[in-house]
């Protein structure tokens, strides 16, 4: 049975993690014009959708993701509410006390360590007694996606190993992937700007 999650908001100093809403479509459309986001995180169904409809195709299942057991956060500018990135905690408790995380950052917002800060904040909430009360979060990325590896490590996700030919690109090309995880019991330093609030 799918666990329904209560939508949540996390405030950092310059950004807010909040649920996606329909008005985020323009920001998502801008992000999906980036070839790296399309390559690594958009998914085959979105890529096969005509370009002018991709944002809606990507956004619709994320708006109601909370009702389907996935905490999908828009990472929005605190002043303008414009979406700069996303981080999701999905498949919550499909394996008891565990979930999988994923993220992307729009090209214009890169270079601020935004993904690591948002991922850290989402992880802290996922582990918290007043959050999801999880024990383990995992993520994977293709080895050649080195930026994603840096994000994982900065957010306290330890490298566990390499999964051979795990990632399949829409082109059919396969890549080895790194598997990272973070446990509720791991000692993790504070990422800059990662003070959570409700």
N, C-alpha and C positions, 0 to 999 in steps of 0.2 A: 504494500500500500504506500502510495506517494505521501511524503511528509509535506504538509503545507507550511510554508515559512511566513512569518510576520515581516512585512517590509520594514527595513531599518535604514537609519541615516547615521553616518559617521562624519564628524567635522574635523578636518585638519586645519592648519593655519591659513592656507591659501586656496584649498579645494574642499569640496564636499563629496562624499560617497553617498549616493542616493539611488533609489530605483529609477529605471528609465521610464520616460513618458513619451507620448506620440510626438510632442513638439521637438524632440531630440533628433528627428529624422534628418534635418539639414546637416547637423554636426556629424551624424553617422555617415551620411552620404559623402561628406568631405573626407572623412577618415578612410572610407572604402575606395577612394580613388588612389590610395597609396598601394603600390605593387607589393610591398612587404606584408602589409596587413592582409591583402588578398591571398598572398602565397602561404602565409603561416597560420592564420587564425580565422579567416572568413568562412571556410567550409565549402565543400563542393556544391551544395544546393545554392548558396549565395553566388558563387562564381558563375554558375550556369544561368543565372537570372540576368535579363537585360540590365545594362549598367544603370539606367534611370529608375529601376525598380529594386535594386539591390539593398538599399538602405531599409526600405520597408520590410523586405524579406528577412533581413538580419534582425531588425528591431522587434517585429511582432512577437516572436516566441520569447524574447527577453523581457518584454513588458509583463507578460504573465508568468515568467519563469518562477517567481516566488511561490505561486500557487502549485507549481509542478516540482517543488523540491530543490530549486536552485536559487541561491542568493546572487542576483545579477546587479552589480552596482555600476551606474554611470559615475565617472569621476569628473565633476563639473567645477569650473572656476567659481570660487566663493562669491566674487563680485558680480559676475555676469550670468552665472548658471549655465554657461555654454560647455558642452561636453568635450573634454580633452582626452579622455581615456576610458577604459573599462577594466574592471576586475570582477571575476565571478567565482563563486564557491558552489560547485555543482555536484550532482550525484550525492547529496548529503545523506549519509547513513545507508546508502546502497550496500556498502560494507559497513558493519556497525562501527560507529564513532569515527568515521572517516569521510573525506570528501576530496574532490579534485579542484584545483584552481587554474585559471587562465587569465590572460590580460593582453591588451594592446594599448598603444599610445599614438595619438595623431601626430603626424610629422612636425607640425608647428609647436607642439608641446614637448618635444624630445629635448634631452640635455638637462633636465631639471631633476632627474632621479624620481620622477613622478610615479612610474610604474612600481618601483621598489617600495616607495612610501605608501602607496595605496595598497599594495599586496600585503605589506606588513600590518597595516591597520585592519584590513579584512581578516587576516590570519588571527590577530589578537582578539577580534570580536568573535570569530568562529570558535576559538578555544575558551572563551570566557564563560563563567557560570551564568551570566545573564545574556549570553549569546547563544551559539549552537551547541556548546559543551562538547566539542569534538576533541579527539586525541591526536589524530594524524591528518595532515594535508599533503597531497602529492601534486606534482606537476611534471610534465615532460616537454621537451623541445628538441627539434632536429639539431644535431651537433653543429651544423654550419650556421645555425641561427645564434651566433655568439652573443648578440645583444640580450636575448632572452635568458641566456645562461648568467650574464652579469646581473640582471634583475633578480633572478632566483637567489643567487648567492648573497646579494646585498640585503634581501628580505629575510635572510636566515634559513633558506632552504638548502639543506646539505645534499651534496651529490651522492647518490647511492650506487649508480652504475650506468652501464650503457646497454640499451635495448637494440639489438641488431635489426636493421631494416624495418624499424617500427613505424616511422612516419612515411606516409604515402601522399605525395603531392597530387593535385588534380591532373597533372601531366602524366602520371603513372610512375614518375621517378621516386625511388625509395631512398630513405636516409636513416642512418643510425640515429638514435635519440638518447639524450641524457634523461635519467629519472632522478628527480630531486624530491626531498620530503622535509617537512618540519613537524615536530611533535610538540604537543602542549607542554611537555616537560623539558624541552630544549632551552638552554640558557641563550637568550637572544638579546643583543644590545638594542637600544632605542634608535630607530631610524629617525633622522631629523624631521621634525614637523609631524610626527605620527601620534599625537595625543588624541585619543578617541573621545567622542562625546555623543550624546544621543540626539 
